[in-house]
């Protein structure tokens, strides 16, 4: 990409040459460092959209215009919290045990962390009764719940949510107008038998109305965990 004379030489294979020509025709700079669109290179976002549709099946249409490239998933979380949090009484629900990025960013951005607890006896599965209780307690304290973080597969627990758990979260968010922040970066790192990864996007699409048109979902993946 930065020494195009190699394309006309015999030093690299034909498949590498083909890939260089493809990238050169779709990138605005040799290293892909700059783009006219702040969301990221169109070519990369279109490729991601195809990946999502192949992963989730025909029920899911992935619009590449709704895909944003960030400097790692942590930067995506940071941007999401900047959008969600307006004042100290704005709250985000975070699973316990949690990846400490979330509590740190909430402290940095001045929001309120509302903890909900995973059930160790159910292999760190979801306890919907606990979530309902935490939502009620938060509202009683005057906290305006803006979002819920769901880490699936879990970090640090390694748990994988069942489809029923995902449906329960979607219903809760529909009833309470809460944005789902689905941290799905470990979807390729599952070491438990009979626990397939199912994306929030797939379940939300298959649930149909009124959920599919009303529930707001931000889902995150990462190259660092996806290869």
N, C-alpha and C positions, 0 to 999 in steps of 0.2 A: 504493500500500500504506500510506503514512503520512498521506495526505490523502484519505480515502475519499469525500469529497464530489465528487471529480472523476469518480467512476464514474457519477454521475447527471447529469453535464454533457455538453455537446457538444464539449468541448475535446480529447477523446481518442477514438480509433477503437474500433469495437465489438470487434475482436479483442483489443485491449489491455484493454478492460473485462472480456472473458471470461477473460483470463489472470489479471487481478487477483482476480476472484471465485474462480477455481480455487485460486490460492495462498492466499487468505484462508481458504478452507475447509480447507486442509491444513497451514497454518502456525500455530504457537502464539503468534507475535509478528509485528507488522507488517513488520519488517525481516528476519525469519527468523533473528534473532541467537541466540535461546534455544530449546532443545528439552528435553523431559523425558527424552529418550534420548541417552546420551553418544555413541552411534554416529552421530548426525545425524538430520535430519528423515526420517521414514518415507517421505514423498512423494518426496523426492529420491532416496533409496536404491532405492525401487521403480522409479523412472525409469531409474536406472543399471542395474538388473538387466535391464530390458527392452532397453536398449542392448546389453548384453553378449550376450544371447540372439540379438538381430538380427545382431550382428557375427559371432558364432561358429557360428550355425546350430543345427539341431535336436538335435545330440548334446549340447549344453551346456545344463544347467539352472542358472540363476543365482538363488540364494536371497538375497533382499534382506536377510535377517537376518545374512548373512555379509559385508555391505558396511559399511565404516566410512568416514565423512567426516573428513578432516583438513585442517589449514590448509596446504594444498599437499602435494605428494608428498614433499618433504624431511621434513616432520613425520611422515609415515607411515614413512619409513625410520628416523627417530630412535626412534619407538615400537617398531618391529620389532626394532631392535638392543637396546633396553632389555629386551625380552622374551627375546631369544636369549642375551645375554651375562650370565654369572654370575660369572666369574672371569677372570684374565688368560690362562689357558690355553685359554679358549673362543675358537675361531677362525672367521672368515668368509672365504670365498674371494671375491676381487675381481678383475675383469678388468683387464689392463694393455694398452693405455692405459685409464684410468678417469676417471670424473667425480669430482673430489676430495672430494665430500661423504662418500664412503664411508670413505676413509682418515682423514678428520678425525673422523668420528663414532666410528670404532673407537678412535682415540687418546683421544677424550674419554671413552668408556665403558669403557676399559681392556681391550678385547679384543685379539686378535691377527689381523692381516691376513695372509692366505695368498694370495699373488699367483698368478694363472695368466695366461698370455700368449696374446693373439690373434695369428694368423698373418698378417703383412702381405702375404706372397706370395699368400695366398688371399683377398685383399681384406678383411683383418682378420677372417677367419673363425675358427671354433672349431678348436682342436687338442686332440682328446680324449686323445691320448697324453700331452700336457703336463699335462692335468688329472689323469689317473691318477697321473702321476709326482709332482705337487704334493701329492696326497692322501696318497700313501705317505710322502713326506718329512715331511709335517705329523704324521702318526701316529707316525713314528719319533722325532719331537721331543717327543712327549707332548701334542700339541695336540688338543683335542677339537673336531672340526669340527662346527659347529652350522648353518651355512648357506652358500649360494653366491649371490652377486649376479650376475645376468645382465641386461645393459643391451641391450635389443632394441626398436627400432633403436638402434644404438650411439651413445654420446656419449663421446669426441669423434670417433669413427671414421666414423660414418654407415653402418656395415655393417648388413645385415639377415640374420638367421639363417635358414638353410634348415630345412625341416621335419626332415630327418635330424639336424641339429645339436641341435634341440630334443629330439628323441627320445633322443639320446645323453645329454644332460644329465639327463633324467628317469630314465633307467636307472641312471646313476651315482649319483644321489641316492637312488634306491630301494635300491641295493646298500649304500650307506654311511649311510643314515638321515640325510640332509642336507635341510634346508628350502630350497626354492627361493624366492629373493627376486627376482621378475621386474619390473625397472624397464622398463615399456612406455609411458612417457609420450610418446615420439616416434612413436607408431604412425601418426599423421596427417601426419608430416613425412618422407616418403620421396621421394627425388629420383633413384632408380636404377630404370631400366626392368627389367621381368621379375624384380622382387624384392618380391613381395607380403608384407605383414605377416601373420604367423600367431601367434596368442596361445598362450602356454603352457597356458592353461586349455583351449583347444580341443584341442590335441594330447594333453594328459593325459586328457581325457574320452574321446577317440577311441581311445586306446591300451587302455583298459579295464583289467580285472584282470590282474595284481595291482597295477599302478601306480596306477590311478585311486583305489583305496581306501587306499593306503598312503603315497603321496608327498604331503607337505605343501607347499602353494603359497600364497605371498602375492604377488599381482600389483597393480601400482600404475599409475594413470593420473592425469592432471592437467588441470584446466580451462585452465591457462595455455598448455599445448602442444596441447590438443585442439580449439581453436577457430581 
